[in-house]
Amino acid sequence: MSSLEQIQDLLQQKFGIDPRTLDVHASVRDQAIDSLTLLELIFAIEEQFDITFPEERSDVDSLAGIAQVIDGIRAARAA
């Protein structure tokens, strides 16, 4: 399962948000996710993937962008 799919599963399970209703490339803030939910999502992602989301990447707010950051962290760990 890809990082993006895992994020989408988190949205469904923890927040009851149907990921099919979201454009993965658009800002989640412009969709069904408010700032508080986005923060809670980042915490859930950190726990799910056992990572710390880099503060310098806090401007990333699309699901695809968040997945890309996660993939980068995971790749750096594997190297």
Secondary structure, DSSP 8 states (H G I E B T S, - for coil): --HHHHHHHHHHHHH---GGGS-TTSBGGGTT--HHHHHHHHHHHHHHHT----GGGTT--BHHHHHHHHHHHHHHHH-
